[in-house]
Amino acid sequence: MSSTNSSTELPHQQKHLTKHKRQLHKRTVSEICKSLHKEWWVCSICLELMYRPHVVKPCQHIFCERCLQDLATANPLRTSCPLCRSSIEECQLCSDVDKQIKSQFPNEYRKFAEGKQRAGPLPGHSSRRHLGIFDWIRFTTGNREYRHVVICSFYLGHYIILASRYMSDYIPEVPIPNDYKLDNVPLIVIGFISTLILILR
Protein backbone atom coordinates (compact mmCIF):
# COMPACT_ATOMS: atom_id res chain seq x y z
CA MET A 1 0.00 0.00 0.00
CA SER A 2 2.82 2.38 0.89
CA SER A 3 4.62 1.65 -2.37
CA THR A 4 1.46 2.53 -4.28
CA ASN A 5 1.16 5.86 -2.45
CA SER A 6 4.80 6.74 -3.09
CA SER A 7 4.45 5.91 -6.76
CA THR A 8 1.44 8.19 -7.10
CA GLU A 9 3.04 11.01 -5.08
CA LEU A 10 6.19 11.11 -7.20
CA PRO A 11 4.48 12.15 -10.47
CA HIS A 12 2.47 14.70 -8.50
CA GLN A 13 5.66 16.24 -7.05
CA GLN A 14 7.33 16.31 -10.45
CA LYS A 15 4.28 18.03 -11.91
CA HIS A 16 4.40 20.62 -9.13
CA LEU A 17 8.12 21.27 -9.70
CA THR A 18 7.59 21.64 -13.45
CA LYS A 19 4.84 24.19 -12.84
CA HIS A 20 7.08 26.08 -10.41
CA LYS A 21 9.92 26.17 -12.96
CA ARG A 22 7.55 27.55 -15.59
CA GLN A 23 6.54 30.33 -13.24
CA LEU A 24 10.17 31.21 -12.59
CA HIS A 25 10.95 31.33 -16.30
CA LYS A 26 8.02 33.67 -16.86
CA ARG A 27 9.46 36.19 -14.43
CA THR A 28 11.22 39.01 -16.20
CA VAL A 29 14.58 40.41 -15.17
CA SER A 30 12.77 43.52 -13.97
CA GLU A 31 10.50 41.49 -11.67
CA ILE A 32 13.45 39.61 -10.23
CA CYS A 33 15.33 42.87 -9.63
CA LYS A 34 12.34 44.40 -7.85
CA SER A 35 12.20 41.47 -5.46
CA LEU A 36 15.77 42.06 -4.32
CA HIS A 37 16.49 44.06 -1.19
CA LYS A 38 18.24 47.40 -1.17
CA GLU A 39 21.42 45.73 0.09
CA TRP A 40 21.87 44.16 -3.34
CA TRP A 41 22.31 47.62 -4.86
CA VAL A 42 24.88 48.86 -2.34
CA CYS A 43 28.44 49.44 -3.52
CA SER A 44 30.87 47.27 -1.55
CA ILE A 45 33.43 50.10 -1.48
CA CYS A 46 31.47 53.12 -0.21
CA LEU A 47 28.55 51.10 1.22
CA GLU A 48 26.08 53.49 -0.41
CA LEU A 49 23.46 53.01 -3.11
CA MET A 50 25.25 52.61 -6.43
CA TYR A 51 25.03 55.52 -8.87
CA ARG A 52 25.96 54.61 -12.45
CA PRO A 53 27.17 51.10 -11.54
CA HIS A 54 29.95 49.63 -13.66
CA VAL A 55 30.98 46.01 -14.01
CA VAL A 56 34.73 45.48 -14.04
CA LYS A 57 36.27 42.85 -16.27
CA PRO A 58 37.35 40.11 -16.17
CA CYS A 59 36.18 39.44 -12.57
CA GLN A 60 32.62 40.80 -13.16
CA HIS A 61 32.34 42.62 -9.82
CA ILE A 62 30.15 45.74 -9.78
CA PHE A 63 30.95 49.11 -8.17
CA CYS A 64 29.61 52.64 -8.47
CA GLU A 65 31.28 54.97 -10.93
CA ARG A 66 32.57 57.40 -8.30
CA CYS A 67 34.43 54.71 -6.38
CA LEU A 68 36.03 53.36 -9.55
CA GLN A 69 37.20 56.86 -10.46
CA ASP A 70 38.78 57.18 -7.02
CA LEU A 71 40.52 53.83 -7.46
CA ALA A 72 41.92 54.91 -10.82
CA THR A 73 43.33 58.22 -9.57
CA ALA A 74 46.85 56.90 -9.05
CA ASN A 75 47.17 54.75 -12.17
CA PRO A 76 44.17 53.91 -14.39
CA LEU A 77 46.10 51.22 -16.24
CA ARG A 78 47.17 49.35 -13.10
CA THR A 79 44.10 49.25 -10.90
CA SER A 80 43.14 46.11 -9.00
CA CYS A 81 39.65 45.01 -8.03
CA PRO A 82 39.22 45.74 -4.29
CA LEU A 83 37.38 42.43 -3.79
CA CYS A 84 39.50 39.85 -5.61
CA ARG A 85 42.66 41.89 -6.39
CA SER A 86 42.60 40.91 -10.07
CA SER A 87 43.80 43.51 -12.55
CA ILE A 88 40.95 45.54 -14.04
CA GLU A 89 41.12 45.52 -17.83
CA GLU A 90 37.85 47.27 -18.61
CA CYS A 91 34.87 48.99 -16.98
CA GLN A 92 31.42 48.85 -18.54
CA LEU A 93 28.28 50.69 -17.45
CA CYS A 94 25.46 48.37 -16.32
CA SER A 95 22.64 50.32 -17.93
CA ASP A 96 19.91 47.83 -16.95
CA VAL A 97 20.98 47.84 -13.31
CA ASP A 98 21.27 51.63 -13.35
CA LYS A 99 17.71 51.99 -14.68
CA GLN A 100 16.42 49.54 -12.09
CA ILE A 101 18.04 51.44 -9.22
CA LYS A 102 16.67 54.69 -10.60
CA SER A 103 13.13 53.30 -10.75
CA GLN A 104 13.25 51.65 -7.32
CA PHE A 105 14.95 54.47 -5.42
CA PRO A 106 14.10 57.66 -7.35
CA ASN A 107 14.67 60.10 -4.47
CA GLU A 108 18.12 58.80 -3.54
CA TYR A 109 19.11 58.48 -7.17
CA ARG A 110 18.08 62.08 -7.82
CA LYS A 111 20.28 63.30 -4.97
CA PHE A 112 23.29 61.58 -6.47
CA ALA A 113 22.50 62.97 -9.93
CA GLU A 114 22.13 66.51 -8.59
CA GLY A 115 25.37 66.30 -6.63
CA LYS A 116 28.74 67.36 -7.95
CA GLN A 117 29.98 64.87 -10.53
CA ARG A 118 33.56 63.71 -10.29
CA ALA A 119 35.78 63.98 -13.31
CA GLY A 120 38.39 61.38 -14.00
CA PRO A 121 39.19 58.18 -15.84
CA LEU A 122 37.88 54.73 -15.02
CA PRO A 123 40.23 51.80 -14.38
CA GLY A 124 41.28 49.58 -17.23
CA HIS A 125 43.42 49.49 -20.30
CA SER A 126 40.62 50.68 -22.57
CA SER A 127 40.04 53.82 -20.49
CA ARG A 128 43.49 55.12 -21.47
CA ARG A 129 43.80 53.91 -25.03
CA HIS A 130 46.69 55.62 -26.82
CA LEU A 131 45.44 56.56 -30.25
CA GLY A 132 47.68 57.78 -33.03
CA ILE A 133 47.05 60.74 -35.27
CA PHE A 134 44.07 60.22 -37.56
CA ASP A 135 42.78 57.21 -35.65
CA TRP A 136 39.00 57.11 -35.88
CA ILE A 137 36.62 56.79 -32.98
CA ARG A 138 32.92 57.08 -32.36
CA PHE A 139 31.70 59.88 -30.08
CA THR A 140 28.16 59.94 -28.74
CA THR A 141 26.62 63.03 -27.16
CA GLY A 142 22.96 62.96 -26.18
CA ASN A 143 21.01 61.28 -28.96
CA ARG A 144 23.42 62.32 -31.71
CA GLU A 145 26.36 60.31 -32.87
CA TYR A 146 29.44 61.69 -34.58
CA ARG A 147 32.64 60.36 -36.07
CA HIS A 148 35.88 62.02 -35.07
CA VAL A 149 39.56 61.78 -35.76
CA VAL A 150 42.20 62.20 -33.07
CA ILE A 151 44.72 64.95 -33.76
CA CYS A 152 46.67 64.73 -30.52
CA SER A 153 46.71 62.74 -27.32
CA PHE A 154 47.50 63.67 -23.72
CA TYR A 155 47.41 61.75 -20.46
CA LEU A 156 44.67 63.94 -18.94
CA GLY A 157 42.44 63.98 -21.99
CA HIS A 158 42.25 63.40 -25.71
CA TYR A 159 41.51 66.25 -28.05
CA ILE A 160 39.56 65.40 -31.16
CA ILE A 161 38.00 67.23 -34.05
CA LEU A 162 34.88 66.56 -36.04
CA ALA A 163 35.53 65.10 -39.47
CA SER A 164 33.27 64.10 -42.30
CA ARG A 165 30.99 61.20 -41.40
CA TYR A 166 31.38 59.42 -44.76
CA MET A 167 35.14 59.22 -44.35
CA SER A 168 34.74 56.63 -41.60
CA ASP A 169 34.14 54.03 -44.29
CA TYR A 170 37.83 54.15 -45.18
CA ILE A 171 39.32 54.02 -41.70
CA PRO A 172 38.53 51.39 -39.01
CA GLU A 173 36.54 52.47 -35.98
CA VAL A 174 37.97 52.35 -32.45
CA PRO A 175 35.74 52.15 -29.33
CA ILE A 176 35.76 55.42 -27.42
CA PRO A 177 36.71 55.48 -23.73
CA ASN A 178 34.55 57.30 -21.19
CA ASP A 179 36.95 60.15 -20.58
CA TYR A 180 37.37 61.63 -24.05
CA LYS A 181 36.88 65.35 -24.42
CA LEU A 182 35.64 67.12 -27.52
CA ASP A 183 37.78 70.18 -28.02
CA ASN A 184 36.51 73.30 -29.77
CA VAL A 185 38.52 73.47 -32.96
CA PRO A 186 37.92 76.11 -35.67
CA LEU A 187 36.05 74.85 -38.71
CA ILE A 188 38.95 75.86 -40.95
CA VAL A 189 41.14 73.26 -39.21
CA ILE A 190 38.43 70.64 -39.68
CA GLY A 191 38.25 71.42 -43.38
CA PHE A 192 42.03 71.32 -43.74
CA ILE A 193 42.40 67.93 -42.05
CA SER A 194 39.49 66.46 -44.01
CA THR A 195 40.94 67.67 -47.30
CA LEU A 196 44.38 66.32 -46.40
CA ILE A 197 43.00 62.86 -45.68
CA LEU A 198 41.09 62.83 -48.96
CA ILE A 199 44.25 63.74 -50.86
CA LEU A 200 46.39 61.11 -49.15
CA ARG A 201 43.98 58.19 -49.30
Secondary structure, DSSP 8 states (H G I E B T S, - for coil): -HHHHHHHHHHHHHHHHHHHHHHHHHS-HHHHHHHS-GGGGB-TTT-SB-SSEEEEETT--EEEHHHHHHHTSS-GGG-B-TTT--B--EEEE-HHHHHHHHHHSHHHHHHHHHS-------SSGGGG----TT-EEEEEETTEEEEEEEEEEETTEEEEEE--GGGGGTS-EE---TT-EE----HHHHHHHHHHHHHH-
